[in-house]
């Protein structure tokens, strides 16, 4: 054993003096170091070596992240004890060469658990009995405790099994524990998962977003307290308490140019003009804000539409809200208040004491009761006068010439009077103010012997009724 101490110490001093540039578990990195420990040797009959100390050295390489291959040499020197023997037995040596696969759980951090398994060549030499060489396999795990980015302690525990033929054929199952040193060489810089410049092993905030500025412990800062980290904050001087967007700039939800944090009216409609507090103005007081008011000079009190323009429901030219007569009939002339200017009264049908009126121009074809189109203008004037003089009541009298029988003429004159009455009622005259009567040929105004005379006798006559 003393012969091995000097080589192991030499390798240790060499490793301490070598520069290191990577974190354990990174692709392309190497791990080397000596170790020592204790082995609980399996007892098998008729003899077994006693439990004893072990020592060795290992070198590993990581071709990809988290996965590595490790070659190790290990030696156990002891004495065999025979059952019932009173004195120590012969010297024993267990020497192993192993190639193991390692899977790293948390590479780059301070404490790095790992799992390992593999196999190799084991030589068991029992003094006086010869040497037995056989294959062995093992499984185990452990962890590294890194003091720096590239140097630390490593603890291993494993179970290994090998077939032994000295002194009898048996299977040896041993348990080993070891504590050693680890140096990391090559492969690039230490792991920095969040890319903030602070290695994971020293990073108290390993999930910092890319681009954020951090302190020496790897934790980001937020100088304006808006929830967006420095380095990602496009507006790093936002006043305290103001709402911000994803890049740290103040929000202006209603787009009025005043940030939400200072906006006393955060729901201003788009396009409206606002004051310094973000509240909309309405210079004409019509309820439609400046900026979206297309009629900004509406008189006070006028009703407006959604665009701020005055309404004129009856179309009389006087705006609603200012119109004292909002339901003026279409076409009526109105005054400044929107009320109809009454037209002058139509002339009365009867002048002074006159009580009858022949409707000149209201004539009928022979033996007909239909009103001719040219009579409409005359009858319209009669209707207008009756509307303007509601107290007047009239009788519509129908007259004929002497052609045909008296009975026929009486019926024809009645029908002609009814035609005139119905026309006036259709023009809006109350039927209760009108009566119709046929006189036939009883009251001619000229001789019926001539054509002209008979035409004049075929007439309609209005008589005022008191």
VEXDREN-2710 file (C-alpha; in Angstrom, 1 decimal):
% VEXDREN-2710
k/r/px/py/pz
1/UNK/0.0/0.0/0.0
2/UNK/2.9/2.4/0.8
3/UNK/4.1/2.0/-2.7
4/UNK/0.8/3.5/-4.0
5/UNK/0.7/6.5/-1.7
6/UNK/3.4/8.4/-3.5
7/UNK/1.8/8.1/-7.1
8/UNK/-1.6/9.1/-5.8
9/UNK/-0.2/12.1/-4.0
10/UNK/1.8/13.1/-7.1
11/UNK/-1.4/12.9/-9.3
12/UNK/-3.2/15.0/-6.7
13/UNK/-0.6/17.7/-6.7
14/UNK/-0.5/17.7/-10.5
15/UNK/-4.3/18.1/-10.7
16/UNK/-4.3/21.0/-8.2
17/UNK/-1.8/22.9/-10.3
18/UNK/-3.7/22.5/-13.6
19/UNK/-6.0/25.4/-14.9
20/UNK/-9.7/24.7/-15.2
21/UNK/-12.3/26.2/-17.5
22/UNK/-15.5/24.3/-17.3
23/UNK/-18.3/23.0/-15.1
24/UNK/-18.8/19.3/-14.4
25/UNK/-21.5/17.7/-16.7
26/UNK/-20.9/20.0/-19.7
27/UNK/-20.2/18.5/-23.1
28/UNK/-16.5/18.2/-23.8
29/UNK/-15.5/18.5/-20.1
30/UNK/-13.1/16.2/-18.2
31/UNK/-13.2/15.2/-14.6
32/UNK/-10.2/13.8/-12.7
33/UNK/-9.3/13.2/-9.1
34/UNK/-8.0/10.7/-6.5
35/UNK/-10.3/9.2/-3.9
36/UNK/-10.2/7.0/-0.8
37/UNK/-12.8/5.1/1.2
38/UNK/-13.9/2.0/2.9
39/UNK/-15.1/-1.4/1.6
40/UNK/-17.5/-3.9/3.3
41/UNK/-16.2/-7.1/1.9
42/UNK/-18.7/-10.0/1.4
43/UNK/-18.1/-13.0/3.6
44/UNK/-17.9/-16.3/1.8
45/UNK/-16.8/-19.7/3.0
46/UNK/-14.3/-21.0/3.9
47/UNK/-12.4/-17.7/4.1
48/UNK/-13.1/-14.1/3.4
49/UNK/-10.9/-10.9/3.4
50/UNK/-11.7/-8.5/6.1
51/UNK/-13.3/-5.1/5.7
52/UNK/-10.6/-2.5/4.8
53/UNK/-9.7/0.8/3.3
54/UNK/-9.6/1.5/-0.4
55/UNK/-8.0/4.1/-2.6
56/UNK/-7.9/4.9/-6.3
57/UNK/-7.9/7.5/-9.0
58/UNK/-10.4/8.2/-11.8
59/UNK/-10.7/10.2/-15.0
60/UNK/-14.0/10.9/-16.8
61/UNK/-15.2/12.6/-20.0
62/UNK/-18.6/14.0/-20.9
63/UNK/-19.3/13.7/-24.7
64/UNK/-22.7/15.2/-24.3
65/UNK/-24.3/17.2/-21.4
66/UNK/-25.3/15.3/-18.3
67/UNK/-23.8/12.0/-19.6
68/UNK/-20.2/10.9/-19.0
69/UNK/-17.8/7.9/-19.3
70/UNK/-15.4/7.3/-16.4
71/UNK/-12.3/5.1/-16.2
72/UNK/-11.1/4.3/-12.7
73/UNK/-8.4/2.2/-10.9
74/UNK/-8.9/1.1/-7.4
75/UNK/-7.1/-1.1/-4.8
76/UNK/-7.9/-2.6/-1.4
77/UNK/-5.1/-4.1/0.7
78/UNK/-6.0/-6.3/3.7
79/UNK/-5.8/-9.7/5.4
80/UNK/-7.9/-12.8/5.0
81/UNK/-9.5/-14.3/8.1
82/UNK/-10.2/-17.9/8.3
83/UNK/-13.1/-19.2/10.3
84/UNK/-11.9/-20.4/13.7
85/UNK/-8.3/-19.0/13.1
86/UNK/-6.7/-17.4/16.1
87/UNK/-4.1/-15.5/14.1
88/UNK/-4.3/-13.2/11.1
89/UNK/-4.5/-14.8/7.7
90/UNK/-2.5/-14.2/4.6
91/UNK/-2.4/-10.8/2.8
92/UNK/-5.1/-10.0/0.2
93/UNK/-5.2/-7.5/-2.6
94/UNK/-8.3/-6.5/-4.6
95/UNK/-7.5/-4.4/-7.6
96/UNK/-10.2/-3.2/-10.0
97/UNK/-10.2/-1.4/-13.4
98/UNK/-13.7/-0.1/-14.2
99/UNK/-15.5/1.7/-17.0
100/UNK/-18.7/3.3/-15.8
101/UNK/-21.5/5.4/-17.3
102/UNK/-22.5/8.5/-15.3
103/UNK/-25.8/10.4/-15.5
104/UNK/-25.7/13.9/-14.0
105/UNK/-28.9/15.2/-12.4
106/UNK/-28.0/18.9/-11.8
107/UNK/-24.8/19.7/-13.6
108/UNK/-23.3/23.1/-12.9
109/UNK/-24.9/23.6/-9.5
110/UNK/-23.2/23.5/-6.0
111/UNK/-24.6/20.1/-5.1
112/UNK/-24.7/17.7/-8.1
113/UNK/-26.3/14.3/-7.6
114/UNK/-25.4/11.5/-10.1
115/UNK/-26.2/7.9/-10.9
116/UNK/-23.5/5.4/-12.1
117/UNK/-23.3/1.9/-13.4
118/UNK/-20.7/-0.2/-15.3
119/UNK/-18.2/-3.0/-15.1
120/UNK/-14.6/-4.0/-15.5
121/UNK/-11.8/-6.3/-14.5
122/UNK/-11.2/-7.3/-10.9
123/UNK/-8.1/-9.0/-9.7
124/UNK/-8.2/-10.8/-6.3
125/UNK/-4.9/-12.1/-5.0
126/UNK/-4.7/-14.2/-1.8
127/UNK/-1.2/-14.8/-0.6
128/UNK/-0.3/-18.5/-0.9
129/UNK/-3.3/-19.3/-3.0
130/UNK/-2.6/-17.4/-6.2
131/UNK/-4.5/-14.7/-8.2
132/UNK/-8.1/-14.8/-9.6
133/UNK/-9.1/-12.4/-12.4
134/UNK/-12.7/-12.1/-13.4
135/UNK/-15.3/-9.6/-14.6
136/UNK/-17.2/-7.5/-12.2
137/UNK/-20.2/-5.2/-12.5
138/UNK/-21.4/-2.4/-10.2
139/UNK/-24.1/0.1/-9.6
140/UNK/-24.3/3.1/-7.4
141/UNK/-24.6/6.9/-7.1
142/UNK/-23.4/9.9/-5.2
143/UNK/-23.0/13.6/-5.4
144/UNK/-20.4/16.3/-5.9
145/UNK/-20.1/19.3/-3.6
146/UNK/-18.4/22.0/-5.6
147/UNK/-16.4/24.6/-3.7
148/UNK/-15.6/26.6/-6.8
149/UNK/-16.8/26.4/-10.4
150/UNK/-14.1/23.7/-11.1
151/UNK/-13.1/22.1/-7.8
152/UNK/-14.9/20.2/-5.1
153/UNK/-15.5/17.0/-3.1
154/UNK/-17.1/13.9/-4.5
155/UNK/-18.9/11.2/-2.5
156/UNK/-19.6/7.7/-4.1
157/UNK/-21.5/4.7/-2.8
158/UNK/-21.8/1.5/-4.9
159/UNK/-22.5/-2.2/-4.9
160/UNK/-20.3/-4.4/-7.0
161/UNK/-20.4/-8.1/-7.7
162/UNK/-17.7/-10.5/-9.1
163/UNK/-17.2/-14.3/-9.3
164/UNK/-14.4/-15.6/-7.1
165/UNK/-12.5/-18.9/-7.4
166/UNK/-10.1/-18.5/-4.5
167/UNK/-10.2/-20.4/-2.4
168/UNK/-13.7/-21.7/-3.5
169/UNK/-15.9/-20.7/-6.3
170/UNK/-18.3/-18.1/-4.9
171/UNK/-19.8/-14.8/-5.9
172/UNK/-18.5/-11.8/-4.0
173/UNK/-20.9/-8.9/-3.4
174/UNK/-19.2/-5.9/-1.9
175/UNK/-20.4/-2.5/-0.7
176/UNK/-18.0/0.5/-1.1
177/UNK/-18.1/4.1/-0.1
178/UNK/-15.5/6.7/-1.1
179/UNK/-14.7/10.4/-0.7
180/UNK/-12.5/12.1/-3.3
181/UNK/-11.5/15.3/-5.0
182/UNK/-12.8/16.5/-8.4
183/UNK/-11.2/18.8/-10.9
184/UNK/-13.0/19.9/-14.1
185/UNK/-11.0/20.6/-17.3
186/UNK/-11.9/21.9/-20.7
187/UNK/-15.3/22.0/-22.4
188/UNK/-16.1/25.7/-22.1
189/UNK/-17.3/28.0/-19.4
190/UNK/-19.4/27.0/-16.3
191/UNK/-23.1/26.4/-16.9
192/UNK/-25.2/29.5/-16.9
193/UNK/-28.7/28.3/-17.7
194/UNK/-30.4/31.7/-17.8
195/UNK/-27.5/33.4/-19.6
196/UNK/-27.2/36.3/-17.1
197/UNK/-23.4/36.0/-16.6
198/UNK/-23.7/34.4/-13.2
199/UNK/-22.9/30.6/-13.2
200/UNK/-25.7/28.4/-12.0
201/UNK/-23.8/27.3/-8.9
202/UNK/-23.7/30.9/-7.7
203/UNK/-27.0/32.0/-9.1
204/UNK/-29.7/32.6/-6.5
205/UNK/-32.2/33.3/-9.3
206/UNK/-31.5/30.7/-12.0
207/UNK/-34.6/31.5/-14.1
208/UNK/-33.9/35.1/-14.9
209/UNK/-35.4/36.1/-18.3
210/UNK/-32.9/36.7/-21.0
211/UNK/-31.7/40.3/-21.3
212/UNK/-32.5/41.3/-17.7
213/UNK/-29.7/42.9/-15.7
214/UNK/-28.7/41.1/-12.5
215/UNK/-26.7/41.6/-9.3
216/UNK/-23.7/39.6/-8.2
217/UNK/-26.1/36.8/-7.0
218/UNK/-27.8/36.6/-10.4
219/UNK/-31.0/38.2/-9.3
220/UNK/-32.7/40.8/-11.5
221/UNK/-33.7/44.3/-10.3
222/UNK/-36.6/46.5/-11.1
223/UNK/-35.6/50.1/-10.2
224/UNK/-39.0/51.7/-11.1
225/UNK/-41.0/49.0/-9.4
226/UNK/-43.3/48.4/-12.5
227/UNK/-42.9/44.7/-12.6
228/UNK/-40.7/44.7/-15.7
229/UNK/-37.1/43.9/-15.0
230/UNK/-34.2/46.3/-15.7
231/UNK/-32.6/45.4/-19.0
232/UNK/-36.0/44.5/-20.4
233/UNK/-37.7/47.7/-19.4
234/UNK/-37.9/50.1/-22.3
235/UNK/-39.1/52.9/-20.0
236/UNK/-37.0/52.5/-16.9
237/UNK/-38.2/55.7/-15.2
238/UNK/-41.9/55.0/-15.1
239/UNK/-43.5/56.8/-12.0
240/UNK/-44.3/54.4/-9.2
241/UNK/-47.7/52.8/-9.4
242/UNK/-48.4/53.4/-13.1
243/UNK/-49.7/50.5/-15.1
244/UNK/-47.3/49.4/-17.9
245/UNK/-47.2/47.1/-20.9
246/UNK/-45.0/44.1/-21.4
247/UNK/-41.9/46.2/-22.2
248/UNK/-42.4/48.5/-19.1
249/UNK/-43.8/51.5/-20.8
250/UNK/-46.9/53.3/-19.4
251/UNK/-50.3/52.2/-20.7
252/UNK/-52.7/54.6/-22.4
253/UNK/-55.7/52.5/-22.6
254/UNK/-58.0/55.1/-24.2
255/UNK/-55.3/56.5/-26.5
256/UNK/-55.8/60.1/-25.4
257/UNK/-52.1/60.8/-24.8
258/UNK/-52.4/60.8/-21.0
259/UNK/-50.9/57.7/-19.4
260/UNK/-53.3/55.5/-17.3
261/UNK/-51.5/56.2/-14.1
262/UNK/-52.2/60.0/-14.5
263/UNK/-55.5/59.8/-16.4
264/UNK/-58.5/60.9/-14.3
265/UNK/-60.8/59.7/-17.1
266/UNK/-59.3/56.4/-18.4
267/UNK/-62.3/55.5/-20.6
268/UNK/-62.3/58.5/-22.9
269/UNK/-63.7/57.7/-26.3
270/UNK/-61.1/57.5/-29.1
271/UNK/-60.5/60.8/-30.9
272/UNK/-61.9/63.0/-28.1
273/UNK/-59.8/66.0/-27.0
274/UNK/-58.8/65.9/-23.4
275/UNK/-57.4/68.3/-20.8
276/UNK/-54.2/67.8/-18.8
277/UNK/-55.9/65.2/-16.5
278/UNK/-57.1/63.1/-19.5
279/UNK/-60.7/64.2/-19.2
280/UNK/-62.6/65.1/-22.4
281/UNK/-63.8/68.6/-23.2
282/UNK/-67.2/69.7/-24.6
283/UNK/-67.0/73.3/-25.5
284/UNK/-70.5/73.7/-26.9
285/UNK/-72.0/71.6/-24.0
286/UNK/-74.0/69.3/-26.3
287/UNK/-72.8/66.1/-24.7
288/UNK/-70.6/65.2/-27.7
289/UNK/-66.9/65.6/-26.9
290/UNK/-64.6/67.9/-28.8
291/UNK/-62.6/66.0/-31.4
292/UNK/-65.5/63.8/-32.3
293/UNK/-68.1/66.6/-32.5
294/UNK/-68.5/67.4/-36.2
295/UNK/-70.7/70.4/-35.3
296/UNK/-68.6/72.0/-32.5
297/UNK/-70.5/75.3/-32.4
298/UNK/-74.1/74.0/-31.7
299/UNK/-76.1/76.6/-29.8
300/UNK/-76.7/75.8/-26.1
301/UNK/-79.8/73.7/-25.5
302/UNK/-80.1/72.2/-29.0
303/UNK/-80.5/68.5/-29.2
304/UNK/-77.9/66.7/-31.2
305/UNK/-77.2/63.4/-32.9
306/UNK/-74.2/61.1/-32.1
307/UNK/-71.9/63.3/-34.2
308/UNK/-72.9/66.4/-32.3
309/UNK/-75.0/68.0/-35.0
310/UNK/-78.4/69.5/-34.2
311/UNK/-81.6/67.6/-34.8
312/UNK/-84.6/69.0/-36.6
313/UNK/-87.4/66.4/-36.2
314/UNK/-90.1/68.3/-38.0
315/UNK/-87.8/69.8/-40.6
316/UNK/-88.9/73.4/-40.0
317/UNK/-85.4/74.8/-39.8
318/UNK/-85.6/75.3/-36.0
319/UNK/-83.4/72.8/-34.0
320/UNK/-84.9/70.4/-31.5
321/UNK/-84.5/71.6/-28.0
322/UNK/-85.0/75.2/-29.3
323/UNK/-88.2/74.4/-31.1
324/UNK/-91.2/75.4/-29.1
325/UNK/-93.5/73.6/-31.6
326/UNK/-91.5/70.4/-32.4
327/UNK/-94.3/68.7/-34.3
328/UNK/-95.0/71.4/-37.0
329/UNK/-96.5/69.8/-40.1
330/UNK/-94.1/69.5/-43.0
331/UNK/-94.1/72.5/-45.2
332/UNK/-95.6/75.0/-42.7
333/UNK/-93.9/78.3/-42.4
334/UNK/-92.7/78.9/-38.9
335/UNK/-91.5/81.7/-36.7
336/UNK/-88.1/81.9/-34.9
337/UNK/-89.4/79.6/-32.2
338/UNK/-90.5/76.9/-34.7
339/UNK/-94.2/77.5/-34.5
340/UNK/-96.4/77.7/-37.6
341/UNK/-97.2/81.1/-38.9
342/UNK/-101.0/80.9/-39.7
343/UNK/-101.8/81.8/-43.3
344/UNK/-104.5/84.5/-44.0
345/UNK/-108.1/83.2/-43.9
346/UNK/-109.7/82.2/-47.2
347/UNK/-112.5/84.7/-48.3
348/UNK/-115.9/83.9/-46.8
349/UNK/-118.4/82.1/-49.1
350/UNK/-121.2/84.6/-48.4
351/UNK/-120.7/88.3/-48.4
352/UNK/-122.8/90.6/-46.2
353/UNK/-126.4/89.4/-46.1
354/UNK/-126.1/87.2/-49.2
355/UNK/-127.2/83.6/-48.4
356/UNK/-126.8/81.7/-51.7
357/UNK/-123.9/81.1/-54.0
358/UNK/-124.0/79.5/-57.4
359/UNK/-120.8/77.5/-58.0
360/UNK/-119.9/78.8/-61.4
361/UNK/-117.8/76.3/-63.3
362/UNK/-119.2/73.3/-61.5
363/UNK/-121.2/71.8/-64.3
364/UNK/-122.2/68.4/-65.3
365/UNK/-122.7/66.6/-68.6
366/UNK/-126.2/65.9/-69.7
367/UNK/-127.8/63.2/-67.5
368/UNK/-124.5/62.8/-65.5
369/UNK/-123.6/63.3/-61.8
370/UNK/-119.8/63.0/-62.1
371/UNK/-117.7/66.0/-61.2
372/UNK/-115.6/67.2/-64.1
373/UNK/-111.9/67.7/-63.5
374/UNK/-112.1/71.5/-64.2
375/UNK/-114.5/71.8/-61.2
376/UNK/-111.9/70.6/-58.7
377/UNK/-110.2/74.0/-58.3
378/UNK/-113.5/75.7/-57.6
379/UNK/-114.5/73.1/-55.0
380/UNK/-111.1/73.3/-53.4
381/UNK/-111.6/77.0/-52.7
382/UNK/-115.0/76.2/-51.2
383/UNK/-113.4/73.6/-48.9
384/UNK/-110.6/76.1/-47.9
385/UNK/-113.2/78.7/-47.0
386/UNK/-115.3/76.2/-45.0
387/UNK/-112.1/75.2/-43.1
388/UNK/-111.3/78.8/-42.2
389/UNK/-114.9/79.6/-41.3
390/UNK/-115.9/76.6/-39.2
391/UNK/-119.1/78.3/-38.0
392/UNK/-120.6/78.3/-41.5
393/UNK/-123.0/75.4/-42.4
394/UNK/-124.3/75.0/-45.9
395/UNK/-126.8/73.1/-48.0
396/UNK/-125.6/71.8/-51.3
397/UNK/-128.5/72.0/-53.8
398/UNK/-128.6/70.2/-57.1
399/UNK/-130.5/71.6/-60.1
400/UNK/-131.3/70.3/-63.7
401/UNK/-132.8/71.5/-66.9
402/UNK/-136.2/70.4/-68.1
403/UNK/-134.9/67.6/-70.3
404/UNK/-136.4/64.2/-69.3
405/UNK/-139.1/63.6/-66.8
406/UNK/-139.5/65.5/-63.5
407/UNK/-138.9/62.4/-61.4
408/UNK/-135.7/61.5/-63.3
409/UNK/-134.5/65.1/-63.0
410/UNK/-135.2/65.2/-59.2
411/UNK/-133.1/62.0/-58.7
412/UNK/-130.3/63.3/-61.0
413/UNK/-130.1/66.6/-59.1
414/UNK/-129.9/64.8/-55.8
415/UNK/-127.1/62.7/-57.0
416/UNK/-125.2/65.8/-58.3
417/UNK/-125.6/67.4/-54.8
418/UNK/-124.3/64.3/-53.1
419/UNK/-121.3/64.2/-55.4
420/UNK/-120.3/67.8/-54.4
421/UNK/-120.9/67.1/-50.7
422/UNK/-118.8/64.0/-50.8
423/UNK/-116.0/65.9/-52.5
424/UNK/-116.0/68.5/-49.7
425/UNK/-116.0/65.8/-47.0
426/UNK/-113.0/64.2/-48.7
427/UNK/-111.2/67.5/-48.3
428/UNK/-111.7/67.5/-44.6
429/UNK/-115.0/69.3/-44.1
430/UNK/-117.1/67.8/-41.3
431/UNK/-120.1/66.1/-42.9
432/UNK/-122.3/67.5/-40.1
433/UNK/-121.8/70.9/-41.6
434/UNK/-123.1/69.9/-45.0
435/UNK/-126.5/68.7/-46.3
436/UNK/-127.4/67.7/-49.9
437/UNK/-130.7/68.2/-51.6
438/UNK/-131.9/67.7/-55.2
439/UNK/-134.5/70.2/-56.6
440/UNK/-134.7/68.8/-60.1
441/UNK/-136.1/71.2/-62.7
442/UNK/-138.2/73.1/-60.2
443/UNK/-136.0/76.2/-59.9
444/UNK/-134.6/77.3/-63.3
445/UNK/-132.7/80.5/-63.5
446/UNK/-133.1/81.0/-67.2
447/UNK/-135.3/79.6/-70.0
448/UNK/-134.8/75.9/-70.8
449/UNK/-135.6/76.5/-74.5
450/UNK/-132.0/77.1/-75.5
451/UNK/-128.8/75.0/-75.1
452/UNK/-127.1/77.8/-73.2
453/UNK/-130.1/78.2/-70.9
454/UNK/-130.3/74.5/-70.1
455/UNK/-126.6/74.4/-69.4
456/UNK/-126.9/77.2/-66.8
457/UNK/-129.9/75.5/-65.2
458/UNK/-127.7/72.4/-64.7
459/UNK/-126.0/73.9/-61.7
460/UNK/-124.9/73.5/-58.0
461/UNK/-126.0/76.1/-55.5
462/UNK/-124.8/76.6/-51.9
463/UNK/-127.2/78.0/-49.4
464/UNK/-126.1/79.1/-45.9
465/UNK/-127.9/77.4/-43.1
466/UNK/-128.3/79.4/-39.8
END
